[in-house]
Amino acid sequence: MKFFVDTADVEEIRDLAATGLVDGITTNPSLVAKSGRKFADVIAEICSIVPGPVSAEVTATDYDTMLKEGRFLRGIADNVAVKVPLTRDGLKACRTLTSEDTMVNVTLCFSPAQAILAAKAGATFLSPFVGRLDDIGQEGMELIGDICEIFANYDSFGTEVLVASTRHPMHVVDAARMGADIVTVPPAVLRKMYDHPLTEKGLKAFLDDWAKTGQSIL
Ligand code: G3P
């Protein structure tokens, strides 16, 4: 399973990339707005920190302008994955951009039917949003189970399932159980994954006992 981090905060990315656990980055217009920086500058900087795919989202809604924006974003760095919404124009743009060897992340997927269309359109990554389904009282992870099951039936579907809108470590664990290819996590969720009270308690006990020996390893 690959870990992407869902943020446009360059300092967070630098810090988390140092763990060696970050395989890619996802951003969206809301995250870029939060960063308060110029879009192209942020994407260029992120791409220089993380060698894996960095998703940068178009903001046009019509095919022609999406293509222009997608080609511009792709020109920023080789590891840019152009993010397009799961709409008719978005999937048409996906098809054209992938035929030009550009990675495409199809975002805002909320149903298995949409997922099938994205795979047929040749998406490199498909982003189903689990947290936002949970928010409206649906079981977000059921969507991931359905998509993984469907994609496993067809070798011709090369699309990777990128679980997005994750809100807590159990989303990651459930996604791994279901065999999802990638999860993208906000920095806070990635940090929470390290935590367990018994780890803290056990470490404290080991170090207290070690102190009693008066020894040091080095
Ligand atoms: O990558 C998509 C993700 O950022 C959406 O997350 O928490 O805004 O639903 P959220």
Residues whose N, C-alpha, C, O or C-beta is under 5 A from the ligand:
A	BS01	G3P	D6 T26 G131 R132 A164 S165
